[in-house]
Amino acid sequence: MYSRDIRIEFNHCDPAGIVFFPRYFEMVSSQVENFFRHAIDYPYERMTVEEDHGVPTVHLDTDFRQPSRLGDLLRFELRVRRLGRSSLDLHHVVRGADGSLRLEMRQRIVWVGPDGRSAPWPDWLRDRLAAHLEETA
């Protein structure tokens, strides 16, 4: 599991002071980018700018469990659930500092080449991703 904490800031919130739901998608996107940087040792600037590849999201399934508010400290957890030929299934869980479940998301990303089409994971990258594969609970 890869995890990191994110403090809810004013820019994440709607006028009522709770997280505006699209901001969760931005935070999860940041979580995936940081997973590739820190856990896989493959930063997006290398992947996208230098090598002209990418890992776009092709499916999201999200459950919003409880609201999060300005100032909350949230723990974002990312688990690798399935590694396909060109796809990767991720499970995200977001919890408050008290352990309360705020959000669950299932995400599928795919490896794409310079032509924007899916392609098999390179062997070296597949090996790094496979090292993080967890059994589905």
N, C-alpha and C positions, 0 to 999 in steps of 0.2 A: 504494500500500500504506500502511496505517495500522499503526503498531507502537508498543508500549510495553513496558517491563520490569516484571515483578512478582517480588518476592522471596518465596520460599516460607516461610510463617510456621507456627508451631506449630498454629494453628487450621486450617490446610489439611491437616494430616497425621493419619494413623491412628496407633495405638500403636507400629507398627514404624518410624515416622518418615518414611514415604513419603506422597505426596499421595493422599488418599482420593478415588477417582475422581469422586464428585459435586461435589467442590470445583472441579474443572476446569470444570464447567458454570457454576458461579458466576463463575469468573474470566473465562470467555468472555462471559458476560452483561455483566459489567463492561466488558469490551473493547468490546462493541457499544455500550453506553451512552456510553462515552467517545468512540467514533468519531462518534456523532451529536452530541455536545457540541463536540468540537474540530475535526473534519474537515468536518462538515455545518453546524455553527453552529446546532444545533437541540436544545437540552438536553431531556432527558426531562421535567423539571418543567414546561416549557412545553408539550411535546407531550401529556403525560398529564394533568396537573393543570389547566393553564389552558385547553387546547384539547380535552380529552377524546378523544384519539386514542391509538393505540398501535401497536407493531410486535411482536406475539407471534411466537414461534418455532412453526412448524408441522411442521418436519422437521429431524432431526439424524442425521448419519452420522459416527461417531467411531471412530478407530483410535488405541489407546494403544500407543506404540512403545517407550518406555523409562520406567522409574519416575523420578520427581523426588523429591528429599529435602529435608528441613528445611534452610533456608539457601541452597538453590539460587537463582540468579537466572535467570529465564526470560524470553525475548523472545517476546511474543505478537504475531503478524502477522495482519492482517485484509486480505483482498483481496475486492473486489466482482467477482463473476464473471458475473452475469446480472441484468438489470433487466427485470422483467415488468410487466404492467399494474398489479398490486397487490402483487407479490412481489419479493423481493430475495434472490439467492443469494450467500452469503458463504463464503469458504474461509479457515479458520484454520489456522495452523501455529505450533506452540510449539517453541522450541529452547532448549537449555541454553546457558550462556555459552561452552561449547566448540563450539557449533554442532550438537550432537547433537539429532536429531529426537525429541521427546518425545510429541507428539500432533498429529494431523491431524483436522480436523472440517469437514464440509460442513453448512451451516446454511441453512435457508430461513426468512425472516421475511416477514410480510405486513402491509400497511397496513390498519388497521381504524378505522372511524368510531365515533362515540359509541354506536351500536347494537351494537357488537362484531362487525360483519360486514365482510368485506373490501371495499375500495373502491379505485378508481384513485388512484395517487399524485397529489397536487396538482402542477401543472406546475412551480412553483418548487422543490419538493422533488425531483421527478424530475430536474430539471436539475442540482441539487447532487449527487445520487447518481450520475448519469450521468458526471459529471466524474471519478469514481473508478473507473469501469468498466475492468477489465483483461482482456486476452485470456486464455483458458484455456491453460495451458502443457501 
